[in-house]
Amino acid sequence: MNFISTRGNQSYGIDEVLAKGIADDGGLFIPEELPYINYEALPAMMSLTDTAEALLDPYFKESILHSNLSQIIKESLYFSIPSVKILPEENVWFLELFHGPTAAFKDVGAGFLASCMSRLNSTETKPLVVLVATSGDTGGAVAAAFYGLPNVKVIVLFPKDKVSKRQEKQLTCWGDNILSLTVNGTFDDCQALVKDIFVDPKLSSRYRFSSANSINLGRLLPQSIYYAHSSLNHYRQSGNKVNFIIPTGNLGNGMACLLARGMGFPVGEIVLSVNENRLIADYLNGAEWLPKSSIQTLANAMDVGNPSNMERLSGLFGQADDLKDLISAVSVSDENISSEITRIFEKTNTIICPHTATASYAYSQFTDEVKMSQDWFIAATAHPAKFETIVEPLIGQKVAIPDDLLALLDKPSKTFTINPDIKEFEQIIIDKSI
C-alpha cells in the first residue's frame, strides 16, 4: 500500500510514513485508497487483537515490521476496552477507552507507535527525536509508551497552566529519554511550533524528527481498532449497526472512526462532540474554516482552535459539503459539561470525565424516538480521576485513582519553560544534549 501527502502526490511506504510523521511538504499522510475489509468473511469469534490484525495487515504488508505485527499488537493492546450499558432502559453504551497505563484512549495509539518505532530504529546510529504537542492526554500516553526505549528520544510540549495537575504530572515525571517542555501559550502554539520545527532546514539537517500526535498516521490507525471491534461485536450480537458519539479536539479520534467505517466495518452515524472550541461544528454547519485562538474549557484536552486532522479528513473525504453527509458535530458548553457529569452520577452512580460528558450531553439531547430506535456508543475517553478538581465538587465525593495513575503521582516532576519560539527550542535541546 502506498501513501501520499495531503499537499502532493509523492508516494511513500508505511515505514517512511511512521518515521517521518509529517510529509516533506508539510502535509499529512493519507493512504492512496482505503483497503476494504469484508467483515462478514471474518471469523465468527474474534478477540480485540484478532480484529486489530485484520484491520492493520493491509497497511503493513510491505513493511519490514509485517512479520512482527502480531507481537506489536499484543504489546500495545494488553488491556480491556469494554462497552458498558449504564442506562438499561436506553440503547446506549459507554465504550471505556481509559483502561490503559495513563487512563486515556491515547494509550492505544501511543503504545502501538512506540513498539513500531523502537523496531524501525534499532539499526540507526542517530536517535530518533519524537515531538509531541499535547493539550493534556497525548503527551502522557506517549511518554509512558516510549519511556526507556533505546535509540528514541521524546520531547513533550504542553501549554502552561492549561492542563490539569494530574495530567501535568503524567507529562513531567519521566526523565531519561523524555524531555518535558512547558510552553507559554496555548496548545495551538505548541502544535504550530512542532510544525515549524519539522520544516526548519537547520534543525532537520541535525536531527531525525518524527511526531507522535495524531498527525502521525501510526498513532491514528490503531485507534480505528476499537471502533472496528466494538461495531463488529455489536452487529453480530444485535444485527444493528452502532452509531458513535466521539469527544473531539484535534480530530484524531473522530478520524479513526471514519477510517473504520470507510474500511467497511458496520459503523453507523458518527457524531463529534466538541467543547466551546466549536470550529468543527461551525464548519459542518456552513461557516468558513477560520482557525481561532483556543478557548480554555473544562474539557481541556479538547481545547484546540485549529484541529490538524481536518486537513487529513478533507484530503480523504472532501470539503464541508461532502463531510456533512458523513459526520455531524455538536458544541457543548462548560455549563452543560458540569450538569451532565452531575446528571449521570445521580441517575446511574457512574462517574465520567469532562470530555466524556460532552458526548453524553450530546446523546441526552436526542429525541426519545432516536434513542429507542437506534443503538449508540459514547466514547468514554479518559478516567475521571485525571480531572478530580472538576469532577469531585460536582458529585460530592472522591474519585478512586487507578493503580497505574497513582504510581505516577508519587514521582518527582522535571520540566523546563520556553516561549513558542523556535530559537528557544533549539537552545534548550542543545543545553540538554538532545
C-alpha positions as CSV (number, residue, x, y, z in Angstrom):
1,M,0.0,0.0,0.0
2,N,1.2,3.5,-0.9
3,F,0.6,6.7,1.0
4,I,0.6,10.3,-0.3
5,S,0.7,13.8,1.3
6,T,-2.4,15.8,1.6
7,R,-0.4,18.5,-0.3
8,G,1.2,16.5,-3.1
9,N,1.4,13.2,-4.9
10,Q,4.8,11.8,-3.9
11,S,4.4,8.2,-2.8
12,Y,5.7,6.8,0.5
13,G,5.7,3.4,2.2
14,I,4.3,2.8,5.6
15,D,7.8,2.6,7.3
16,E,8.7,6.0,6.0
17,V,5.3,7.4,7.0
18,L,5.8,6.2,10.6
19,A,9.3,7.5,10.8
20,K,8.6,10.9,9.3
21,G,5.3,11.7,10.9
22,I,4.7,14.6,8.5
23,A,5.4,14.6,4.8
24,D,8.3,16.5,3.3
25,D,5.9,19.2,2.0
26,G,4.4,19.7,5.5
27,G,1.2,17.8,4.6
28,L,-0.3,14.8,6.4
29,F,0.0,11.3,5.1
30,I,-3.1,9.5,3.8
31,P,-3.5,6.2,2.0
32,E,-3.9,6.5,-1.7
33,E,-7.1,4.4,-1.2
34,L,-8.6,2.8,1.9
35,P,-8.5,-1.0,1.9
36,Y,-11.8,-2.7,2.1
37,I,-12.4,-5.4,4.7
38,N,-15.5,-7.7,4.3
39,Y,-16.4,-8.1,7.9
40,E,-18.9,-10.9,7.0
41,A,-16.0,-13.0,5.9
42,L,-14.1,-12.6,9.1
43,P,-14.2,-15.5,11.7
44,A,-17.2,-15.6,14.0
45,M,-15.2,-15.3,17.2
46,M,-12.6,-12.5,17.2
47,S,-10.6,-11.0,20.1
48,L,-9.6,-7.4,20.1
49,T,-6.1,-8.4,18.9
50,D,-7.6,-10.5,16.1
51,T,-9.6,-7.5,14.8
52,A,-6.5,-5.3,15.1
53,E,-4.5,-7.7,12.9
54,A,-7.3,-7.9,10.3
55,L,-7.6,-4.1,10.2
56,L,-3.8,-3.3,10.2
57,D,-2.5,-6.1,8.0
58,P,-3.3,-4.4,4.6
59,Y,-1.4,-1.3,5.7
60,F,1.7,-3.3,6.7
61,K,2.0,-6.0,4.0
62,E,5.1,-4.3,2.6
63,S,6.6,-3.2,5.9
64,I,9.7,-4.6,7.5
65,L,7.5,-4.8,10.5
66,H,5.0,-7.1,8.9
67,S,6.4,-10.3,10.5
68,N,6.3,-8.6,13.9
69,L,2.8,-7.1,13.5
70,S,1.1,-9.7,15.8
71,Q,3.6,-9.1,18.6
72,I,3.4,-5.3,18.2
73,I,-0.4,-5.5,18.6
74,K,-0.1,-7.7,21.7
75,E,2.4,-5.3,23.2
76,S,0.1,-2.3,22.8
77,L,-3.4,-3.9,23.3
78,Y,-2.9,-5.8,26.6
79,F,-5.8,-4.0,28.4
80,S,-9.5,-4.3,28.0
81,I,-11.8,-1.9,26.1
82,P,-15.3,-2.8,27.4
83,S,-18.6,-1.4,26.4
84,V,-20.8,-0.8,29.4
85,K,-24.5,-0.2,29.5
86,I,-25.4,2.1,32.4
87,L,-28.9,3.1,31.3
88,P,-30.8,-0.2,31.0
89,E,-33.9,1.4,29.5
90,E,-32.0,3.0,26.6
91,N,-29.9,1.7,23.7
92,V,-26.7,3.4,24.8
93,W,-23.3,2.1,25.9
94,F,-20.1,3.7,27.2
95,L,-17.1,2.4,25.3
96,E,-14.5,2.7,28.0
97,L,-11.2,3.6,26.4
98,F,-9.4,4.5,29.6
99,H,-8.1,1.2,30.9
100,G,-4.5,1.7,29.6
101,P,-1.4,2.8,31.6
102,T,-2.2,6.5,31.6
103,A,-6.0,6.2,31.8
104,A,-6.8,7.7,28.4
105,F,-7.8,6.5,25.0
106,K,-4.5,7.7,23.6
107,D,-2.7,4.7,25.2
108,V,-3.8,2.5,22.3
109,G,-2.2,4.6,19.5
110,A,0.9,5.6,21.6
111,G,1.7,2.1,22.6
112,F,1.4,0.8,19.0
113,L,3.5,3.7,17.6
114,A,6.2,3.2,20.2
115,S,6.5,-0.5,19.5
116,C,6.8,0.2,15.8
117,M,9.4,3.0,16.1
118,S,11.6,1.1,18.5
119,R,11.9,-1.7,15.9
120,L,12.3,0.7,12.9
121,N,15.2,2.5,14.6
122,S,17.0,-0.5,16.1
123,T,19.8,-0.2,13.4
124,E,20.0,3.6,13.3
125,T,23.1,5.3,14.8
126,K,21.4,8.6,15.3
127,P,18.5,8.6,17.7
128,L,15.0,9.5,16.5
129,V,13.6,12.6,18.2
130,V,9.8,12.3,18.6
131,L,8.0,15.6,19.0
132,V,4.6,15.6,20.7
133,A,2.4,18.7,21.3
134,T,-0.3,17.9,23.8
135,S,-3.4,19.6,25.2
136,G,-3.3,17.1,28.1
137,D,-3.6,13.4,27.5
138,T,-1.5,12.7,24.4
139,G,1.9,13.6,25.9
140,G,1.4,11.4,29.0
141,A,0.4,8.4,26.8
142,V,3.4,9.0,24.5
143,A,5.8,9.5,27.4
144,A,4.7,6.3,29.1
145,A,4.9,4.3,25.8
146,F,8.4,5.5,24.8
147,Y,9.9,5.8,28.3
148,G,13.2,3.8,28.5
149,L,13.2,2.6,24.8
150,P,16.6,2.6,23.2
151,N,17.5,5.0,20.3
152,V,14.4,7.1,20.7
153,K,14.0,10.4,22.5
154,V,10.7,12.2,23.1
155,I,10.1,15.9,23.6
156,V,6.7,16.8,25.0
157,L,5.4,20.3,24.6
158,F,2.3,21.4,26.6
159,P,0.7,24.8,27.3
160,K,1.5,26.3,30.7
161,D,-1.4,26.3,33.2
162,K,-3.8,24.8,30.7
163,V,-3.7,21.1,31.7
164,S,-4.9,19.5,35.0
165,K,-2.4,18.9,37.8
166,R,-2.6,15.2,37.4
167,Q,-2.2,15.5,33.6
168,E,0.9,17.7,34.2
169,K,2.3,15.0,36.5
170,Q,1.9,12.4,33.7
171,L,3.8,14.8,31.4
172,T,6.7,15.7,33.6
173,C,7.5,12.7,35.8
174,W,9.8,10.7,33.4
175,G,13.3,12.0,32.8
176,D,15.7,9.6,31.0
177,N,14.8,9.8,27.3
178,I,11.8,12.1,27.8
179,L,12.2,15.9,27.9
180,S,9.1,17.9,29.0
181,L,8.7,21.5,27.9
182,T,6.1,23.9,29.3
183,V,5.2,26.4,26.7
184,N,4.0,29.9,27.4
185,G,0.9,29.8,25.2
186,T,-1.9,27.6,24.0
187,F,-2.0,24.1,22.6
188,D,-2.2,25.7,19.1
189,D,1.1,27.5,19.9
190,C,2.7,24.2,20.8
191,Q,1.3,22.5,17.7
192,A,2.4,25.4,15.4
193,L,5.9,25.2,16.9
194,V,6.2,21.5,16.2
195,K,5.2,22.1,12.6
196,D,7.8,24.9,12.3
197,I,10.5,22.5,13.7
198,F,9.7,19.9,11.1
199,V,10.3,22.2,8.2
200,D,13.2,24.1,9.6
201,P,16.2,23.3,7.4
202,K,18.8,23.8,10.1
203,L,17.1,21.6,12.7
204,S,16.1,19.0,10.1
205,S,19.7,18.6,9.0
206,R,20.9,17.9,12.5
207,Y,18.1,15.8,13.9
208,R,15.8,13.0,12.7
209,F,12.4,14.2,13.8
210,S,9.1,12.4,13.9
211,S,5.7,13.1,15.5
212,A,3.6,11.2,18.0
213,N,0.5,13.4,17.7
214,S,-2.5,12.0,15.8
215,I,-0.9,13.8,12.8
216,N,1.3,10.7,12.7
217,L,-0.7,8.0,10.9
218,G,0.9,5.4,13.2
219,R,-0.9,7.0,16.1
220,L,-4.2,7.3,14.4
221,L,-4.6,3.9,12.5
222,P,-4.6,1.8,15.7
223,Q,-7.3,4.0,17.2
224,S,-9.6,2.6,14.4
225,I,-9.3,-0.8,16.1
226,Y,-11.7,-0.2,18.9
227,Y,-14.3,1.3,16.6
228,A,-14.0,-1.7,14.2
229,H,-14.0,-4.3,17.0
230,S,-16.9,-2.8,19.1
231,S,-19.0,-2.2,16.0
232,L,-18.4,-5.7,14.7
233,N,-19.2,-7.3,18.1
234,H,-22.4,-5.3,18.4
235,Y,-23.6,-6.0,14.9
236,R,-23.1,-9.7,15.4
237,Q,-24.9,-9.7,18.7
238,S,-27.8,-7.4,17.7
239,G,-28.0,-7.2,13.9
240,N,-27.8,-3.4,14.2
241,K,-25.1,-1.0,13.1
242,V,-24.0,1.1,16.1
243,N,-23.7,4.9,16.0
244,F,-20.8,6.6,17.8
245,I,-20.6,10.0,19.6
246,I,-16.9,10.9,20.0
247,P,-15.4,13.8,22.0
248,T,-13.2,15.7,19.6
249,G,-10.3,18.1,19.9
250,N,-7.6,17.6,17.2
251,L,-9.9,15.3,15.3
252,G,-7.8,12.2,15.5
253,N,-10.2,10.0,17.4
254,G,-13.1,11.0,15.2
255,M,-10.9,10.5,12.1
256,A,-10.1,6.9,13.4
257,C,-13.8,6.1,13.5
258,L,-14.3,7.4,10.0
259,L,-11.4,5.2,8.8
260,A,-13.0,2.1,10.4
261,R,-16.3,2.8,8.6
262,G,-14.5,3.6,5.4
263,M,-12.8,0.2,5.5
264,G,-16.2,-1.5,5.7
265,F,-16.9,-2.1,9.3
266,P,-20.5,-1.8,10.5
267,V,-20.3,1.7,11.9
268,G,-23.5,3.8,11.6
269,E,-23.7,7.5,12.2
270,I,-20.7,9.4,13.6
271,V,-21.4,12.5,15.8
272,L,-18.5,14.6,17.0
273,S,-18.9,16.4,20.3
274,V,-16.7,19.5,20.7
275,N,-16.5,21.9,23.6
276,E,-16.7,25.7,23.2
277,N,-13.9,25.5,20.7
278,R,-16.6,25.0,18.1
279,L,-14.7,25.4,14.8
280,I,-15.6,21.9,13.5
281,A,-19.3,22.2,14.4
282,D,-19.5,25.7,12.7
283,Y,-17.7,24.4,9.6
284,L,-20.0,21.5,9.2
285,N,-22.9,23.9,9.6
286,G,-21.8,26.1,6.7
287,A,-19.2,28.5,8.2
288,E,-15.8,29.1,6.7
289,W,-12.8,27.2,8.1
290,L,-11.2,30.0,10.0
291,P,-8.9,28.8,12.8
292,K,-9.1,30.8,16.0
293,S,-7.2,31.0,19.3
294,S,-8.3,28.1,21.5
295,I,-10.6,28.8,24.4
296,Q,-9.8,27.2,27.8
297,T,-12.7,24.9,29.0
298,L,-13.4,22.2,31.5
299,A,-12.7,19.6,28.8
300,N,-9.1,20.9,28.4
301,A,-7.8,18.0,26.2
302,M,-10.2,19.2,23.5
303,D,-9.1,22.9,23.7
304,V,-7.9,23.1,20.1
305,G,-8.5,26.1,17.9
306,N,-7.1,24.7,14.7
307,P,-7.5,20.9,14.5
308,S,-4.7,19.4,12.4
309,N,-6.6,16.4,11.2
310,M,-9.1,18.4,9.3
311,E,-6.5,18.5,6.6
312,R,-6.4,14.7,6.6
313,L,-10.2,14.5,6.8
314,S,-10.6,16.8,3.8
315,G,-7.9,15.0,1.9
316,L,-9.7,11.7,2.2
317,F,-13.3,12.6,2.2
318,G,-13.7,16.1,0.7
319,Q,-14.8,19.6,1.9
320,A,-17.7,20.7,4.1
321,D,-20.5,19.8,1.6
322,D,-19.1,16.2,1.4
323,L,-18.3,15.9,5.0
324,K,-21.7,16.9,6.4
325,D,-23.1,13.8,4.7
326,L,-20.6,11.7,6.6
327,I,-20.4,13.3,10.1
328,S,-22.2,15.8,12.3
329,A,-20.9,17.8,15.3
330,V,-22.4,19.3,18.4
331,S,-20.8,22.1,20.6
332,V,-21.2,21.7,24.4
333,S,-20.7,24.5,26.9
334,D,-18.9,24.2,30.3
335,E,-22.3,24.6,32.0
336,N,-23.6,21.6,30.1
337,I,-20.5,19.6,30.8
338,S,-20.9,20.2,34.6
339,S,-24.6,19.4,34.5
340,E,-24.1,16.2,32.6
341,I,-21.4,14.9,35.0
342,T,-23.9,15.5,37.8
343,R,-26.9,14.1,35.9
344,I,-25.1,10.8,35.0
345,F,-23.8,10.3,38.6
346,E,-27.2,11.0,40.2
347,K,-29.0,8.8,37.7
348,T,-26.6,5.8,37.4
349,N,-23.8,6.3,40.1
350,T,-21.4,6.3,37.2
351,I,-18.6,8.9,37.2
352,I,-17.5,10.4,33.9
353,C,-14.8,12.8,32.9
354,P,-15.5,16.3,31.3
355,H,-14.6,15.1,27.8
356,T,-16.9,12.1,28.0
357,A,-19.6,14.4,29.3
358,T,-19.6,16.4,26.1
359,A,-20.6,13.2,24.2
360,S,-23.0,12.1,26.9
361,Y,-24.7,15.5,26.8
362,A,-25.0,15.3,23.0
363,Y,-26.8,12.0,23.4
364,S,-29.1,13.4,26.1
365,Q,-30.4,16.0,23.6
366,F,-31.7,13.3,21.1
367,T,-35.4,12.7,20.9
368,D,-36.8,9.6,22.6
369,E,-37.5,8.2,19.2
370,V,-33.8,8.4,18.2
371,K,-32.7,7.0,21.5
372,M,-35.0,4.0,21.3
373,S,-34.8,3.2,17.6
374,Q,-31.0,3.4,17.2
375,D,-28.0,2.0,19.1
376,W,-25.4,4.4,20.4
377,F,-21.9,4.1,21.7
378,I,-20.4,7.0,23.7
379,A,-16.6,7.1,23.5
380,A,-15.5,7.4,27.2
381,T,-12.1,8.9,26.5
382,A,-10.4,9.4,29.9
383,H,-10.7,8.3,33.5
384,P,-12.4,10.9,35.7
385,A,-9.6,10.6,38.3
386,K,-7.5,12.7,36.0
387,F,-9.9,15.6,36.5
388,E,-10.7,15.4,40.1
389,T,-10.7,19.1,40.7
390,I,-13.6,19.4,38.3
391,V,-15.5,16.2,38.9
392,E,-15.3,15.7,42.7
393,P,-17.0,19.0,43.7
394,L,-19.9,18.2,41.2
395,I,-20.5,14.7,42.6
396,G,-19.7,15.4,46.2
397,Q,-17.2,12.5,46.7
398,K,-13.7,11.4,45.9
399,V,-12.9,9.6,42.7
400,A,-10.9,6.4,43.1
401,I,-7.5,6.6,41.4
402,P,-6.4,3.7,39.1
403,D,-3.2,2.0,40.3
404,D,-1.1,3.0,37.3
405,L,-2.0,6.6,37.7
406,L,-1.4,6.5,41.4
407,A,2.1,5.2,40.9
408,L,2.9,8.2,38.7
409,L,1.7,10.8,41.1
410,D,4.4,9.9,43.6
411,K,7.2,10.5,41.1
412,P,9.2,13.8,41.1
413,S,8.5,16.2,38.2
414,K,11.0,17.8,35.9
415,T,10.2,20.3,33.2
416,F,11.6,23.4,31.5
417,T,9.7,26.5,30.3
418,I,10.1,28.1,26.9
419,N,8.2,30.6,24.8
420,P,6.7,29.2,21.5
421,D,9.9,30.3,19.7
422,I,12.0,28.0,17.5
423,K,15.2,29.6,18.7
424,E,14.4,29.0,22.3
425,F,13.5,25.4,21.4
426,E,16.8,25.0,19.6
427,Q,18.7,26.3,22.6
428,I,17.0,24.1,25.1
429,I,17.7,20.9,23.2
430,I,21.3,21.9,22.8
431,D,21.6,22.6,26.5
432,K,20.0,19.2,27.3
433,S,22.3,17.4,24.8
434,I,19.4,16.0,22.7
